[in-house]
Amino acid sequence: MTPPDAEALVRDHTIYSCVMGSRAFGLATDVSDTDRRGVFLAPTPLFWRFEKPPTHVEGPAEEQFSWELERFCELALIANPNVLECLHSPLVEQVTPVGRELLSLRDAFLSRLAHRTFVRYALGQRRKLEADVRSYGAPRWKHAMHLLRLLASGRDLLRTGELTVDVGTAREELLAVRRGEVPWPEVERRMTRLAEENDEAATGSPLPPEPDRARVEDFLIRTRRTSALSPGTD
């Protein structure tokens, strides 16, 4: 259950919200949920208390999750795949002027750190799938589909310097994996190939070695200062 004060932060101080998951990836089916992700800006005076505002809030709606702006920026700077993809969702539901400035910083968050985070996250998920195969004779096919999607997304980001969330023409091929129509050994082969392609793309990537942390920090400080001086935030 979401505490009332946390619910108010999401309700009253969201600066950016979007739809993620299968709907944003172009992989939705008739039974797909609508996963909502967002960023809220906790009023600066709340940080002057001993009890700080939450770094994230689940809810208040089902399948809804929001980050406080500073935590969101921290995760984006270390190339957290979920957060970076949230910034690039094609399904934006709400954006304020501060949210638009956050979106204008999308390139500042991108760096070759994505090679490590995307592949490392995918490796962890692959181990879970392999454990399912050993225990139950088959993986969770939906998870296998999303792992392939993530690896392809990371590879293309490293190759082009741009993060594209929608899978485009790969939709039917990926949905076939979700339906269990592709044998597991073939899925494994694709995972291995995509991981190798990520490694190859990283060597000549147009992305900078590190994100533009100073640019992001300047935005965060200005935003906090404006919030502190705004009426009705004490």
N, C-alpha and C positions, 0 to 999 in steps of 0.2 A: 504494500500500500504506500502511495506517495504522500509524504508529509504535506500539509497544507501550504507551508512556506515555500517548499520546493516546487510544488505545483504552481504557485504564484509566480515564481521566477520564470518558469517556462511559459506560462500564460501571458505575463505582462512584459517580459524582457527578452523574448526571442528576437534575434537579429537575422537569423537565416534558418530556413527549414526546407527540407526536400524529401522526396521519396527515394528509397534505396532498394536493395534486394533485387529480386527477379524482374520487377517492373522497370527499374532503371537500367538493368542489364539487357533488356530486350528479350528476356527468357520467361516471361510470365505465361502461366496457363490459367485455365478456368478456376483452379483451386489455389492460386497464389495469394499469399497475404499481402497487405500493403504496409511495408516497413517504412516508418518515418524517422528521420534523423534531423537534429537541429543544433543550433548554437545559441546560447543565451548570454547576455551581458549582465552579470550581477552588479547592482549599483555599488560604486566604490566605497561608500560609508559602511557597507556590510563587512568589509575587510578590516575595519578599525576595531572590531569587537574580538573578544577571545574566541568565540565560536564563529568560524569562517563559513561562508556559503559553500554549498556542495560543489564538487568538481564535475559532477554529472548527475543527471536525474533520469530515472526510468519512469515512463508515463508522462502525464496522467492517462493518456489514451493507451489502448493495447498496441503492441508493436511500435511503441514510440520511445526514443532515447535521445537525450540532449546532453551536450557538453557545455560547461562554462567556457567562455572565450579563451582564457589563458590556458586551460588544460587542452582545449582543442588545438591551439597553436603549438603547444609543446609536442603533442603527438604528431602533428603534421610536419614539424621540423625534423623529427626523426623518421619520417617517411612511413608512418603507420598506414598500411594499405586501406583499412576501413575509413580512416579520416580523409586521406587524400581522395579517395573515390567519392566521398560525401561532398567534397568541394567541387567535384566535376559532374555531379548528377545532372542529367538533362531534364529532370522533373523537379523544378524549383517551385515550392508552394508559397513561400513568404520570404521577403528580403527587405530590410530597412536600409537607410543610407549607410549605416555602419556595416551592415551585411554586404552591401555592394562594394565597400572598400575592402572588406575581407576577401571577396571574390576576385577583386583586382590584384590581390597578392598571390594568386594561385601559382604563378611561375616562381615566386620567391621561395615557396616550400619545396619545389621539385629539385632533386639532386640525385647523384649516383648512389646515395644511400638506399634508394629504392631497390637496387639490385639485391642488397643483403636482406632487406625486410620482406620483400615479396617472395623471394626464393626460400628464405628461412621459414616464413609462415606456411608456405606451400609444403615444405618438407615435413613440418609438424602435422599438417593435415593428412599427408600421404601415409605417415606412420599409423595414424588412427585408422585409415581405410584398410591398410594391410592387416592390422589387428582384427578388424571386422571380418576380413576374408578368412583369416585363420580360425576365428571363433564361430562364424556363422556361414561360411562358404561364399559370401558375397559382400561387397562393400555397400555403404549407403550411397546409392547411385546419384542422388541429388548433390551430395557433398563432392562426389567425384567430378560431376559436371562443373561445379563452381571452382574446384581446384584447377581444372584445365583452363577455365575462363580467366582466373587470376594470373596464372603463369603466362598466358597469351597477352594479357593486359600489361603485365610487367615488362615482357619482352618488347612490346610495341612502344611503351614509354621510353625504354632505354634506347631504342632505335631512333625514335623521332623527336624525343624531348617533349612530347605531348601525351597526356593521359586521356584516353577515350574509354568511357564506361560501357556504352552500348556495344554489344558483340557484333551487330550488323549481320553480314552474310554467314557468319559462323553459327547462327541461331539453330538451324535444323540439325547440324552435326552435333551440337552440344545437347540438344533436347533428346537426341537418340541415345546419348550416354545416360541421361537422366532416366529414360525408360528402360534401361538395362539391355538395350539392343546391341551394344558394343561389348565384346568379350573383355573380361578384366585384363588379360595379358596385353591386349591392344591398347587399353586405356593406360596401363603402366608404361607401355612403349611411348605413347604420346606425352605422358608426364616427363619421362626422362629426356625426350627430345626437346621439349619446351624449356626444361631447366638448363640444358646445354645451350640453347639459343639465347637464354637470358645471360649466361656467362659470356658468350661471344659478343652480344650486343653491348655489354658493359664496357668492354675494352675501348670501343670507339664511340661511346655515347656522346651526343651533343650536350647532355646535362652537365652542370658544374659539379665538382667533387662534393661540395657542401651547399646547404641551403643559404639563403640570404637572411641570416638570423637578425642582423642589425635593422634591416628594413621592417621585419615583422615586429621586432621589439619597439621600434619607433611608433608603429601603428598602435600597439597595445598601450604604451604609455600615454599617447595622446588621447586614446579612447577612455582610459581610466581617469585622466585629468578632466576631460569634458564631463564625464559622469559625476565626478566629485563636485563640480561647479554648477551642475544642473539643479534647478529647484525641484523639490519633492522627492529627493533621493536620500534624505537623512532619516 
